[in-house]
Amino acid sequence: VAYDIPSGVSDQPWGEAETRQGALNRAENCLGAHCLGHGGAMPDFAVGVEGGVAECSLSSLHPGTPGLDSCTECFAFLAVMRSPASEAGVAWGVARTG
């Protein structure tokens, strides 16, 4: 089940920390939305995805290419939250695109 859930961060997250927090917030908020919409029933897990941007420099990796001293990197974080109702309790998995 998909939910349109606010991330609690800016519309265009800037940097890894804000983008990661948006994914974590979305997963937590999805868990809550599922419980509200299903009479308190907890899902096995909830997932949040957030895209962000950050300033980067690629000139040292590609010294022959002009204009890479300052560029914008686009990436996303995926956060998976195991339900508090599971036997092992809440646990998180977090991944970042390359």
C-alpha distances in whole Angstrom, upper triangle without the diagonal:
4,7,10,12,16,17,20,23,25,23,25,25,28,29,27,27,25,23,22,22,19,17,18,17,14,12,14,13,9,11,13,10,8,12,13,10,11,15,15,13,12,10,12,11,10,10,12,14,17,20,24,27,31,34,36,39,39,43,44,42,43,47,48,45,46,44,41,43,40,37,33,30,27,24,21,19,16,16,14,15,15,15,18,18,19,22,23,21,20,20,19,19,20,21,23,23,27
4,7,9,13,14,17,19,21,19,21,21,25,26,24,24,22,20,19,19,16,14,16,15,11,11,13,12,8,11,12,10,9,13,14,12,13,17,17,15,14,12,14,12,10,9,10,12,14,17,21,24,27,31,33,36,37,40,41,39,41,44,45,42,43,40,38,40,37,33,30,27,24,21,18,17,15,15,14,15,16,16,19,20,21,24,25,23,20,21,19,19,19,20,21,21,25
4,6,9,12,15,17,19,17,19,20,23,25,23,23,21,19,18,18,15,13,14,13,9,10,12,9,6,10,10,7,8,12,12,10,13,16,16,15,15,13,15,14,10,10,10,12,14,16,20,23,27,30,32,36,37,40,42,40,41,44,46,43,43,40,38,39,36,33,29,27,24,21,18,17,15,15,15,15,17,16,19,20,21,25,25,23,20,21,19,19,19,20,21,22,26
4,7,10,12,14,16,14,16,17,21,23,22,22,19,17,18,17,13,13,15,12,9,11,13,10,8,12,12,9,11,14,14,13,16,19,19,19,18,16,19,16,13,12,11,11,12,15,18,21,25,28,30,34,35,39,40,39,40,43,44,41,41,38,36,37,34,31,27,25,22,20,17,17,16,16,16,17,19,19,22,23,24,28,28,25,22,23,21,21,20,21,21,22,25
4,6,9,12,13,12,15,15,19,21,20,19,16,15,15,14,10,10,12,9,6,9,10,7,7,10,10,8,11,14,13,13,16,18,18,18,17,16,18,15,12,11,9,10,11,14,16,20,23,27,29,33,34,38,39,38,39,42,44,41,41,38,36,36,33,30,26,25,21,19,16,15,14,14,15,15,18,17,19,21,23,26,26,23,20,20,19,19,18,19,20,21,25
4,6,8,10,9,12,13,16,18,18,17,14,13,14,12,8,10,11,8,7,10,11,8,9,13,12,11,14,16,16,16,19,21,20,21,20,19,21,18,14,13,10,11,10,13,15,18,21,24,27,31,33,36,37,36,38,41,42,39,39,36,34,34,30,28,24,23,20,19,16,15,15,14,16,16,20,19,21,23,25,28,28,24,21,21,19,20,18,20,20,21,24
4,5,8,8,10,10,13,15,14,13,10,9,10,8,5,7,8,6,5,9,10,8,10,13,13,13,16,18,18,19,21,23,22,22,20,19,21,17,14,12,9,9,8,11,12,15,18,21,24,28,30,33,34,33,35,38,39,37,36,33,31,31,28,25,22,20,17,16,13,12,12,12,14,15,18,19,20,23,24,28,26,23,20,19,17,17,15,17,16,18,21
4,7,9,11,10,13,15,15,13,10,10,11,8,6,9,10,7,8,11,11,10,12,15,14,15,18,19,19,20,23,25,23,24,22,22,23,20,16,15,12,12,11,13,13,16,18,22,25,28,31,34,35,35,36,39,41,38,37,34,32,32,28,26,23,22,19,18,16,15,15,14,17,17,20,20,21,24,26,29,27,24,21,21,18,19,17,19,19,21,24
4,7,8,7,10,11,12,10,7,8,10,7,6,9,11,9,10,13,14,13,15,18,18,18,21,23,22,24,26,28,26,27,25,24,25,22,18,16,13,12,10,11,10,13,15,18,21,25,27,30,32,31,33,35,37,34,34,30,28,28,24,23,19,18,16,15,14,13,15,15,18,18,22,23,24,27,28,31,29,26,23,22,19,20,17,18,17,19,21
4,5,5,8,11,13,12,8,9,12,11,9,12,14,12,13,16,17,16,18,21,21,21,24,26,25,26,29,31,29,30,28,27,28,25,21,19,15,14,11,11,10,12,14,16,20,24,26,29,31,31,32,34,36,33,32,28,26,26,22,21,17,17,15,15,14,15,17,18,21,22,25,26,27,31,32,35,33,30,26,26,23,23,20,20,18,20,22
4,6,9,13,14,14,11,10,13,13,10,13,15,14,13,17,18,16,18,21,21,20,23,26,25,25,29,31,30,30,28,27,28,25,21,19,15,13,10,10,9,11,14,17,20,24,26,29,31,31,31,34,35,32,31,27,26,26,22,20,17,16,14,15,14,15,17,18,21,22,26,27,29,31,32,36,34,31,28,27,24,23,20,20,19,19,21
4,6,10,12,13,9,9,12,12,10,13,16,15,15,18,20,19,20,23,24,23,25,28,28,28,31,33,32,32,30,29,29,26,22,19,16,13,9,8,6,8,10,13,16,20,22,25,27,27,28,30,31,28,27,24,22,22,19,16,13,13,11,12,11,13,16,18,21,23,27,28,30,33,33,36,34,32,28,27,24,23,19,19,16,17,18
4,6,8,9,6,5,9,9,8,11,13,13,13,16,18,18,19,22,23,23,25,27,27,28,31,33,31,31,29,27,28,24,21,18,14,12,8,7,5,7,9,12,15,19,21,24,26,25,27,29,31,28,27,24,22,22,18,16,13,12,10,10,10,11,14,15,19,21,24,26,28,31,31,34,32,29,26,24,21,20,17,16,14,15,17
4,7,8,6,7,10,11,11,13,15,16,17,19,21,21,22,25,26,26,28,31,31,32,34,36,35,35,32,30,31,27,24,21,17,15,11,9,6,5,6,9,12,15,18,21,23,23,24,26,28,25,24,21,19,18,15,13,10,10,10,10,11,12,16,17,21,23,27,29,30,33,34,36,34,31,28,26,22,21,18,17,14,15,16
4,6,6,6,9,10,11,13,15,16,17,19,21,21,23,25,26,27,29,31,32,33,35,37,35,35,32,30,30,26,23,20,17,15,11,10,7,6,5,8,10,14,16,19,21,21,22,24,27,24,24,21,18,18,15,13,10,9,10,9,10,11,15,16,20,22,25,28,29,32,32,35,32,30,26,24,21,19,16,15,12,13,14
4,6,5,6,8,10,11,12,14,15,17,18,20,21,23,25,26,27,29,30,31,33,35,33,32,29,28,27,23,21,18,15,13,10,10,7,8,7,10,12,15,17,21,21,21,23,25,28,26,26,23,20,19,17,15,13,11,10,9,9,8,12,13,17,19,22,25,26,30,29,31,29,27,23,21,17,16,12,11,9,11,12
4,6,5,6,9,10,11,12,14,16,17,18,20,21,23,24,26,27,29,30,32,34,31,31,28,27,26,22,20,18,15,14,11,12,10,11,10,13,15,18,21,24,24,24,26,29,31,29,29,26,23,22,20,19,16,14,14,12,11,10,13,13,16,18,21,23,24,28,28,30,27,25,21,19,16,15,12,13,11,14,15
4,6,5,6,9,10,10,12,14,15,16,18,20,21,22,24,26,27,28,30,32,30,30,27,26,26,22,19,17,13,12,9,10,8,10,10,14,16,20,22,25,26,26,28,30,33,30,30,27,24,23,20,19,16,14,13,12,11,10,13,13,17,18,21,23,24,28,28,31,28,26,22,20,17,17,14,14,13,15,17
4,5,5,7,9,10,11,13,15,15,17,19,20,21,23,25,26,27,29,31,29,29,26,24,24,20,17,14,11,9,6,6,5,8,10,13,15,19,21,24,25,25,27,29,31,29,29,26,23,23,20,18,14,12,11,9,7,7,10,11,14,16,20,22,24,27,27,30,27,25,21,19,16,15,12,11,10,12,14
4,5,5,6,9,10,11,13,14,15,17,19,20,21,23,25,26,27,29,27,27,23,22,21,18,15,12,10,9,7,9,9,11,12,16,17,21,22,26,26,26,28,30,33,31,31,28,25,25,22,20,17,15,13,10,8,6,8,8,12,13,17,19,20,24,24,26,24,21,18,16,12,11,8,9,8,11,14
4,5,5,6,9,10,11,12,14,16,17,18,20,21,23,24,26,27,25,25,22,21,21,18,15,13,10,10,8,11,11,13,15,18,20,24,26,29,30,29,31,34,36,34,34,31,28,28,25,23,20,18,16,14,11,9,10,9,12,13,17,18,19,23,23,26,23,21,17,16,13,13,10,12,12,15,18
4,5,5,6,9,10,10,12,14,15,16,18,20,21,22,24,26,24,24,21,20,21,17,14,11,8,8,6,9,9,13,15,18,20,24,26,30,30,30,31,34,36,34,34,31,28,28,25,23,19,17,15,13,10,8,9,9,12,13,17,18,20,23,24,27,25,22,18,17,14,14,12,13,12,15,18
4,5,5,6,9,10,10,13,14,15,16,19,20,21,22,25,23,22,19,17,18,14,11,8,5,5,5,8,10,14,16,20,21,25,26,30,31,29,31,34,36,34,34,31,29,29,26,24,20,18,15,12,9,6,6,5,9,10,14,16,18,21,21,24,22,20,16,15,11,11,9,10,10,13,16
4,5,5,6,9,10,11,13,14,16,17,19,20,21,23,21,20,17,16,16,13,10,8,6,8,9,12,13,17,18,22,24,27,29,32,33,31,34,37,39,36,37,34,31,31,29,26,23,21,18,15,12,9,8,6,8,8,12,13,15,18,18,21,19,16,13,12,9,10,8,11,12,15,18
4,5,5,6,8,10,11,12,14,16,16,18,20,22,19,20,17,16,17,14,11,10,7,9,9,13,14,18,20,23,25,29,31,34,35,34,36,39,41,38,38,36,33,33,30,28,24,22,20,17,14,11,11,9,11,10,14,14,15,18,20,23,21,18,14,14,12,13,12,14,15,18,21
4,6,5,6,9,10,10,12,14,15,16,18,20,18,18,16,14,16,12,9,7,5,7,8,12,14,18,20,24,26,30,31,35,35,34,36,39,41,38,38,35,33,33,30,28,24,22,19,16,13,11,10,8,10,10,13,14,16,18,19,23,22,19,15,15,13,13,12,14,15,17,21
4,5,5,6,9,10,11,13,14,15,17,19,16,16,13,11,12,9,5,5,4,8,10,14,16,20,22,26,28,31,32,36,36,35,37,40,42,40,40,37,35,35,32,30,26,24,21,18,14,11,9,6,7,6,10,10,13,15,16,19,18,15,12,12,10,11,11,13,15,17,21
4,5,5,7,9,10,11,13,14,16,17,14,15,12,11,13,10,7,8,8,11,13,17,19,22,24,28,30,33,35,38,39,38,40,43,45,42,43,40,37,37,35,32,29,26,24,21,17,14,12,9,9,7,10,9,11,13,15,18,17,14,11,12,10,13,13,16,18,20,24
4,5,5,6,9,10,11,12,14,16,14,14,12,12,14,12,9,9,9,12,13,17,19,22,25,29,31,34,36,40,40,39,41,44,46,43,43,40,38,38,35,33,29,27,24,21,18,16,14,12,12,10,13,12,13,16,18,21,20,17,14,15,14,16,16,18,20,22,26
4,5,5,6,9,10,10,12,14,13,13,11,10,12,9,6,7,8,11,13,17,19,23,26,30,32,35,36,40,41,39,41,44,46,43,44,41,38,39,36,33,30,27,24,21,18,16,13,11,11,10,12,11,13,15,16,20,20,17,14,15,14,15,16,18,19,21,25
4,6,5,6,9,10,11,12,10,10,7,7,9,7,6,8,10,13,16,20,22,26,28,32,34,37,38,42,43,41,43,46,48,46,46,44,41,41,39,36,32,30,27,24,20,17,15,12,10,8,9,8,10,11,13,17,17,14,11,13,13,15,16,19,21,23,27
4,5,5,6,9,10,11,9,10,8,10,12,11,9,12,12,16,18,21,24,27,30,34,36,39,41,44,45,44,46,49,50,48,48,45,43,43,40,38,34,32,29,26,22,20,18,15,14,12,13,10,11,12,15,19,19,16,14,16,16,18,19,22,24,26,30
4,5,5,6,9,10,9,10,10,10,14,12,10,12,12,16,17,21,24,27,30,34,36,40,41,45,45,44,46,49,50,48,48,45,43,43,40,37,34,32,28,26,22,20,18,16,15,14,15,13,14,15,18,21,22,19,17,19,18,20,20,23,24,26,30
4,5,5,6,9,8,7,7,7,11,10,9,11,13,16,19,22,25,29,32,36,37,41,42,46,46,45,46,50,51,49,49,47,44,45,42,39,35,33,30,27,23,21,18,16,14,13,13,11,13,13,15,19,20,17,16,18,18,19,20,23,25,26,30
4,5,5,6,4,5,6,8,11,12,11,14,16,19,22,25,28,32,34,38,40,44,45,48,49,47,49,52,54,52,52,49,47,47,44,42,38,36,33,30,26,24,21,18,16,14,14,11,12,11,14,18,19,16,15,18,18,21,22,25,27,29,33
4,6,6,6,8,9,11,15,15,14,16,17,21,23,26,29,32,35,39,41,45,46,50,50,49,51,54,55,53,53,50,48,48,45,42,39,37,33,31,27,25,23,21,19,17,17,14,15,15,18,21,23,20,19,21,21,24,25,27,29,31,35
4,6,7,8,10,11,15,15,14,16,18,20,23,26,29,33,36,39,41,45,46,50,51,49,51,54,55,53,53,50,48,49,46,43,39,37,33,31,27,26,23,21,20,18,18,16,17,17,19,23,24,22,20,23,23,24,25,28,29,31,35
4,6,5,8,9,13,14,14,17,19,22,25,28,31,35,38,42,43,47,48,52,52,51,52,55,57,54,55,52,50,51,48,45,41,39,35,33,29,27,24,22,20,18,17,14,16,14,17,20,22,20,20,22,23,24,26,28,30,32,36
4,6,9,11,15,16,16,20,21,25,27,31,34,37,40,44,46,49,50,54,55,53,55,58,60,57,58,55,53,53,50,47,44,41,38,35,32,30,27,24,22,20,19,16,16,14,17,20,23,20,20,23,24,26,28,31,33,35,39
4,6,10,13,14,14,18,20,23,26,29,32,36,38,42,44,47,49,52,53,51,53,56,58,56,56,54,51,51,48,46,42,40,37,34,30,27,25,22,20,17,16,12,12,11,14,17,19,17,17,20,21,24,25,28,31,33,37
4,7,10,12,13,16,19,22,25,29,32,35,38,42,43,47,48,51,52,50,52,55,57,55,55,53,50,51,48,45,42,39,36,33,29,26,23,21,18,15,14,11,11,9,12,15,17,15,15,18,20,22,24,27,29,31,35
4,7,8,9,13,16,20,23,26,29,33,35,39,40,44,44,48,48,47,49,52,54,52,52,50,47,48,45,42,39,36,33,30,26,23,20,17,14,12,10,7,8,7,9,13,14,12,12,14,16,18,20,23,26,28,32
4,5,7,11,14,17,20,24,27,31,33,37,38,41,42,46,46,44,46,49,51,49,50,48,45,46,43,40,37,34,31,27,24,21,17,15,12,10,9,6,9,8,9,13,14,12,12,14,14,16,18,21,23,25,29
4,7,10,14,17,21,24,27,31,33,36,37,40,41,45,45,42,45,48,50,48,49,47,44,45,42,40,36,33,30,27,23,20,17,14,10,9,6,5,9,8,7,11,11,11,10,11,12,14,16,19,22,24,27
4,7,10,14,17,20,23,27,29,33,34,37,37,41,41,39,41,45,46,44,45,43,40,41,39,36,33,30,27,23,19,16,13,10,7,5,4,5,9,10,9,12,12,11,9,9,10,11,13,15,19,21,24
4,7,10,14,17,20,24,26,30,31,34,35,39,39,37,39,43,44,42,43,41,38,39,36,33,30,27,24,20,17,14,11,8,6,5,7,7,11,12,12,16,15,13,11,11,10,11,12,14,17,19,22
4,7,10,14,17,20,23,27,28,31,32,35,36,34,36,39,41,38,39,37,34,35,33,30,26,23,20,17,13,11,7,6,5,6,9,11,14,16,15,19,18,16,13,12,10,9,10,11,14,15,19
4,7,10,13,17,20,23,25,28,29,33,34,32,34,37,39,36,37,34,31,32,29,27,23,20,17,14,10,8,6,5,7,8,12,13,16,18,19,22,20,18,15,14,11,11,10,11,12,14,17
4,7,10,14,17,20,22,25,26,30,30,29,30,34,35,32,33,31,28,29,26,23,20,17,14,11,7,6,5,6,9,12,15,17,20,22,22,25,23,22,18,17,13,12,10,10,10,11,15
4,7,10,13,17,19,22,23,27,28,27,28,31,33,30,31,28,25,26,23,20,17,14,11,9,5,5,7,9,12,14,18,20,22,25,25,28,26,24,20,19,15,14,11,11,10,11,14
4,7,11,14,16,19,20,24,25,24,25,28,30,27,27,24,22,23,20,17,13,11,7,6,4,6,9,12,15,18,21,23,26,28,28,31,29,27,24,22,18,17,13,12,10,9,12
4,7,11,13,16,18,21,23,22,23,26,28,25,25,22,19,20,17,14,10,8,6,6,6,8,11,14,18,20,24,26,28,31,31,34,31,29,26,24,20,18,15,13,10,10,12
4,7,9,13,15,18,20,19,20,23,24,21,21,18,16,16,13,10,6,5,5,6,8,11,15,17,21,23,27,29,31,34,34,37,34,32,29,27,23,21,17,15,12,12,12
4,6,10,13,16,17,17,18,21,23,20,19,16,14,13,10,8,6,5,7,8,11,13,17,19,23,25,29,31,33,36,36,38,36,34,30,28,24,22,18,17,13,13,13
4,7,10,13,15,15,16,18,20,17,16,13,11,10,7,6,5,6,9,11,14,16,20,23,26,29,32,35,36,40,39,42,39,37,33,31,27,25,22,20,16,16,15
4,7,9,11,11,13,14,17,15,14,12,8,8,6,5,6,6,10,12,15,17,21,23,27,30,33,36,38,41,40,42,39,38,34,31,28,26,22,19,16,15,13
4,6,8,9,10,11,13,12,11,9,6,5,5,6,8,9,13,15,18,20,24,27,30,33,36,39,41,44,43,45,42,41,37,34,31,28,25,22,19,17,15
4,6,5,6,8,11,9,10,9,5,6,7,8,10,10,13,15,19,21,24,27,31,34,37,40,42,45,44,46,43,42,38,35,31,29,25,22,19,17,14
4,5,5,5,8,7,8,8,5,5,8,10,13,13,17,19,23,25,28,31,34,37,40,44,45,48,47,49,46,45,42,39,35,32,29,26,22,21,18
4,6,5,9,10,11,12,9,8,11,13,15,15,19,20,24,25,29,31,34,37,40,43,45,48,47,48,45,44,41,38,35,32,29,26,22,21,18
4,6,9,9,12,12,9,10,13,13,15,14,17,18,22,24,27,29,32,35,38,42,44,47,45,47,43,43,40,36,33,30,27,24,21,19,15
4,6,6,9,10,8,10,12,13,15,15,18,20,23,26,29,32,35,38,41,44,46,49,48,49,46,46,43,39,36,33,29,26,23,21,17
4,6,8,10,8,10,13,14,17,18,21,23,27,29,32,35,38,41,44,47,49,52,51,53,49,49,46,42,39,36,33,29,26,24,21
4,6,10,10,11,15,15,19,19,22,25,28,31,34,37,40,43,46,49,52,54,53,55,52,51,48,45,41,38,35,32,28,26,22
4,7,7,10,12,12,15,16,19,22,26,29,32,35,38,41,44,47,50,53,51,53,50,50,46,43,40,37,33,30,26,24,21
4,6,8,10,11,15,16,20,23,26,29,33,36,39,42,45,48,51,54,53,55,52,51,47,44,41,38,34,31,28,25,22
4,6,7,8,11,14,17,20,24,27,30,33,37,40,43,46,48,51,50,53,50,49,45,42,39,36,32,29,26,24,21
4,5,6,10,11,15,17,21,24,27,30,34,37,40,43,45,48,47,49,47,45,42,39,35,33,29,26,22,20,18
4,7,10,12,16,19,22,25,28,31,35,37,41,44,45,48,48,50,47,45,42,39,35,33,29,27,23,22,19
4,7,10,13,16,20,22,26,29,32,35,38,41,43,46,46,48,45,43,40,37,33,31,27,25,21,20,18
4,7,10,13,17,20,23,26,30,32,36,39,41,44,43,46,43,41,38,35,31,29,25,23,19,17,15
4,7,10,13,16,20,23,26,29,33,35,37,40,40,42,40,38,35,32,28,26,22,20,16,15,14
4,7,10,13,17,20,23,26,30,32,35,37,37,39,37,35,32,29,25,23,19,16,13,11,10
4,7,11,14,17,21,24,27,30,32,35,34,37,35,33,29,27,23,21,17,14,11,9,9
4,7,10,14,17,20,23,26,29,31,31,33,31,29,26,23,20,17,13,11,7,6,7
4,7,10,13,16,20,22,25,28,27,30,28,26,22,20,16,14,11,8,6,6,9
4,7,10,13,16,19,22,24,24,26,24,22,19,16,13,10,7,6,5,7,10
4,7,10,13,16,19,21,20,23,21,20,16,14,10,8,6,5,6,8,12
4,7,10,13,15,18,17,20,18,16,13,10,7,6,5,7,9,12,15
4,7,10,12,15,14,17,15,13,10,8,6,5,6,9,12,14,18
4,6,9,11,11,14,12,10,7,6,5,7,9,12,15,18,21
4,7,8,7,10,9,7,5,5,6,8,12,15,18,21,24
4,5,6,9,9,7,6,8,9,12,15,18,21,24,27
4,6,8,8,5,5,8,11,14,17,20,24,27,30
4,7,8,6,8,11,14,17,20,23,26,29,32
4,5,5,7,10,13,15,18,22,25,28,31
4,6,9,11,14,17,20,24,27,30,33
4,7,8,12,14,18,21,25,28,30
4,6,10,13,17,20,24,27,30
4,7,10,13,17,20,23,26
4,7,10,14,17,20,23
4,6,10,14,17,20
4,7,11,14,16
4,7,10,13
4,7,10
4,6
4
